[in-house]
Amino acid sequence: MTARFVAVLAGRRVATPPGADPAEFRLAVLEDTYEVVAGLEFVTPVLALTGDDEDAASITWPGTEVVRAKGLRDLLDALAGLGADQVAVVAHDAPDLPPLLLGKLFRALGGGDVAICPAKGGGLVALATRLPAPPWLGEVDLDTEDAPSRLRAAAGRAGAVRSGPGWHRLRTPGDLARLDPGLEGWDNTRMLLTGG
């Protein structure tokens, strides 16, 4: 059976609504994104820290692997070391990400080397790949604004990079309006936005 891992890549930046504590809001958004991943069946959730984010580890469920990585390539190597055959890496600032989009990324790996969920406004919400990862992934990461086109150019062959439906991240104050109140989940973020 294929060992699938999904890592939430913790970050320091997130759009914070007026009046909210930036650190508290960042953790709420991260926790909601992690809850999406931890609730998936047939995957192993991982929290990936890229800096001094000790407070971020407090949001995980017991038994969750917490790894430190210097970037996407380093994280993929760490996940391979944990025994992963296929991985998805998810940006920390997508608290209302539908789990179905992550499932679609893994399905897309059946025909491509890498599958991506583009972010509105540039970059990626998530990236999935088989391990070992193709060497052409290079220095592209989730925040690389033109990541989809750079990945396709680096792959050098049609169909190597599959693209699923896009989604949004919370990187600017205007992005907060993209959160869909009709979607289930993102309870921590919702509570802080509504003053609960």
Secondary structure, DSSP 8 states (H G I E B T S, - for coil): ---EEEEEE--S-----TTS-HHHHHHHHHHHHHHHHHT-TT-EEEEEE-SS-GGGGGGS-TT-EEEE-SSHHHHHHHHHHTT-SEEEEEETT-TT--HHHHHHHHHHTTT-SEEEEEBTTSSEEEEEEESS--GGGTT--TT-TTHHHHHHHHH-STTSEEE---B----SGGGGGG--TTSS--HHHHHHHTT-
